[in-house]
Amino acid sequence: MKKPTVVSLFAGAGGMDLGFKQAGFDIVWANDFDKDCVITYRKNLGNHIVLGDIKDVKSEDIPNNPDVVIGGFPCQGFSINNKKRSMEDERNHLYKEMLRIIKDKQPKYFVAENVKGILSLEKGKVIELIVNDFKKIGYDVDYQLLTASDFGVPQNRQRVFIIGNRIGKENPYPEITHYNPNLKKNQQMTLDNPNLKPYVTAKEVLSHLANRRISYDPQKNGKGYIYNHIARTNVADTFWGRKYKVNQHDICDYLKEARNKSEWSTQKIDEYFGYRHTAGHWFRKDNNSGSIPNPEDWWELKKLLKFDDKYDKAVTTLEEKTITFEQSLRIANWDTPSDTITATGTEIHPNKKRRISVREAAILQTFPDNFIFEGALGSMYKQIGNAVPVFLAKLVAREIKKNL
Ligand SMILES: C[S@@+](CC[C@H](N)C(=O)[O-])C[C@H]1O[C@@H](n2cnc3c(N)ncnc32)[C@H](O)[C@@H]1O
């Protein structure tokens, strides 16, 4: 039987593409304008990727009638209310390229992946605009925020998946398979669904590499090889931290008082910011989970709760500070899924004096061991940090395949 076909935009190193391939799709055409991404992609997925800016690619140069178009369009600097931007500029938004190609190629389904932040951009107007644009060209559209660890990926990465179809079917999302055993309230979830398994931890998937030396050469490992087990070793770094000491309990009391006087509930504040639970932490005096709003949120919160200037300076004045390995704010977790692997490769290994290696980052993103990254060290970290976890992409792809 002929495999359903995929056209892949903004393909990067190919995390999402590999997931679709593993689910039984044939990727017939892909594009990215980053040279290293394209070299990695060709090595692992094939020569069907075209190097170049998508804005320069004519629709007629892309294969007709793909079953699915996929792509994680960048959305940096997206603004719809900014009066200074002309309509001309607005057309430069990259999702419009995806829209153009979907309109011209009429795939049955499309999947667009994006960062969680897209939901709160312009207080939700950006996602609304994007969804409406896809609806206007004839698609039923849904979106969901998926947490990779809920699906057995050893990483707490959250990504928005916008799925659309024009064949009158449902937009299917995979069912969660894993739960956080450290959260008591999740015990109820496991009672309701006894098949849920505990989260996969970083330790489970990385411990075999912890004592391996870092090396540019592939290292023999039983019958196979370990590739790309290389890492930055400078663990000292800088970060922007508060200049003045502030006591979270004091801020919490202060914010609670302002909230109680206002018409805002914690839940409404979370909705306003487009967060899930963050606002809850501002109003909680618990050393483990209470938190002080970051400066940007502080100013926004001030508009809602109209509090005075008492803590403005203390909360919002930042300075660049040095962090060392021991103090690092970004030590990857060991006994839980890891924090989100970012494109800058800053994550520090939980018990080694080095960054996590390219291979370790790839494992946390569920790339298989034989997927080899090309380019300079920083570029490899970036390719991995930008990717959709392969396994999560595979689950999404599998659901779509059932509907085709
Ligand atoms: C978030 S990454 C996609 C990652 C990919 N989905 C994966 O799973 O590996 C976005 C990609 O868009 C590419 N990109 C950004 N602007 C582009 C443009 N104008 N034309 C082509 N590619 C572009 C970047 O080089 C980057 O690799």
Ligand as a Chemical Component Dictionary entry (heavy atoms), coordinates in Angstrom:
data_LIG
# 
_chem_comp.id                   LIG 
_chem_comp.type                 NON-POLYMER 
_chem_comp.pdbx_formal_charge   0 
_chem_comp.three_letter_code    LIG 
# 
loop_
_chem_comp_atom.comp_id 
_chem_comp_atom.atom_id 
_chem_comp_atom.alt_atom_id 
_chem_comp_atom.type_symbol 
_chem_comp_atom.charge 
_chem_comp_atom.model_Cartn_x 
_chem_comp_atom.model_Cartn_y 
_chem_comp_atom.model_Cartn_z 
_chem_comp_atom.pdbx_ordinal 
LIG C1  C1  C 0  11.526 25.410 15.294 1  
LIG S1  S1  S 1  12.597 25.014 13.983 2  
LIG C2  C2  C 0  11.815 23.602 13.297 3  
LIG C3  C3  C 0  12.241 22.304 13.914 4  
LIG C4  C4  C 0  11.669 21.065 13.258 5  
LIG N1  N1  N 0  10.221 21.088 13.213 6  
LIG C5  C5  C 0  12.115 19.812 13.981 7  
LIG O1  O1  O 0  11.278 19.119 14.558 8  
LIG O2  O2  O -1 13.324 19.513 13.980 9  
LIG C6  C6  C 0  12.263 26.262 12.816 10 
LIG C7  C7  C 0  13.112 26.203 11.573 11 
LIG O3  O3  O 0  12.659 27.188 10.660 12 
LIG C8  C8  C 0  13.762 27.564 9.865  13 
LIG N2  N2  N 0  13.437 28.834 9.203  14 
LIG C9  C9  C 0  13.190 30.040 9.762  15 
LIG N3  N3  N 0  12.881 30.961 8.832  16 
LIG C10 C10 C 0  12.913 30.322 7.636  17 
LIG C11 C11 C 0  12.682 30.743 6.294  18 
LIG N4  N4  N 0  12.371 32.012 6.038  19 
LIG N5  N5  N 0  12.804 29.824 5.311  20 
LIG C12 C12 C 0  13.133 28.547 5.597  21 
LIG N6  N6  N 0  13.359 28.093 6.842  22 
LIG C13 C13 C 0  13.263 28.967 7.851  23 
LIG C14 C14 C 0  14.900 27.649 10.861 24 
LIG O4  O4  O 0  16.161 27.508 10.216 25 
LIG C15 C15 C 0  14.586 26.469 11.794 26 
LIG O5  O5  O 0  15.327 25.324 11.463 27 
# 
loop_
_chem_comp_bond.comp_id 
_chem_comp_bond.atom_id_1 
_chem_comp_bond.atom_id_2 
_chem_comp_bond.value_order 
_chem_comp_bond.pdbx_ordinal 
LIG C1  S1  SING 1  
LIG S1  C2  SING 2  
LIG S1  C6  SING 3  
LIG C2  C3  SING 4  
LIG C3  C4  SING 5  
LIG C4  N1  SING 6  
LIG C4  C5  SING 7  
LIG C5  O1  DOUB 8  
LIG C5  O2  SING 9  
LIG C6  C7  SING 10 
LIG C7  O3  SING 11 
LIG C7  C15 SING 12 
LIG O3  C8  SING 13 
LIG C8  N2  SING 14 
LIG C8  C14 SING 15 
LIG N2  C9  SING 16 
LIG N2  C13 SING 17 
LIG C9  N3  DOUB 18 
LIG N3  C10 SING 19 
LIG C10 C11 SING 20 
LIG C10 C13 DOUB 21 
LIG C11 N4  SING 22 
LIG C11 N5  DOUB 23 
LIG N5  C12 SING 24 
LIG C12 N6  DOUB 25 
LIG N6  C13 SING 26 
LIG C14 O4  SING 27 
LIG C14 C15 SING 28 
LIG C15 O5  SING 29 
# 
